[in-house]
Amino acid sequence: MAVKKHILQAVYEDEMLVFAIHSASEGYRLAYMLNKHLSLSLARKDTDVEIKKDQTVLNYPLFEYKDEENNNDFYLINNKCSITEITAFSTGRLFNPETEETTHYLIPEMKKTDYFFKINSESLDYFKAKFLSKIPFITLISTAYEVDFDSLKSKNNLIFN
């Protein structure tokens, strides 16, 4: 009996453009400015991107705009997730709660990056030129640059279609 084996290859790598964005502002403000300057309609998704690490579930806020007419998808995602853990320790008969805040990263090898802006499209050169020409006019962005998706160790964390 002959066995058929189908191998699925990822097509996303050739049709994806990722920018690292450095900005001290909140995600909703950055999404608003990107909408304004790039003529997008990024909106916060109801569900965040969830990454499970050990026993903790990390939530990264995601803004999305799907231009179905032109088959383009735009995503803005936070690279940082802060978790406050409360631990109690005993001092005699009293319990004193102590809080500890830990920061986790969507892409740990790029800890200084605040956000990632991902574009799925067949017209990547057009969007690359458009985005890079509009960055100087977006006051909330300190700097932004293209990221080589293939060189990322945690690139699977940026796949959330």
Secondary structure, DSSP 8 states (H G I E B T S, - for coil): -----------TTTTEEEEEEE--S-HHHHHHHHHHHHT---EE-SS-EEEEETTEEEEE-EEEEEETTTTEEEEEEESEEEEEEEEEEEETTEEEEEEEEEEEESSGGGTT--EEEEEE-S-HHHHHHHHHHHGGG-TT-SEEEEE-GGG-TTGGGG---
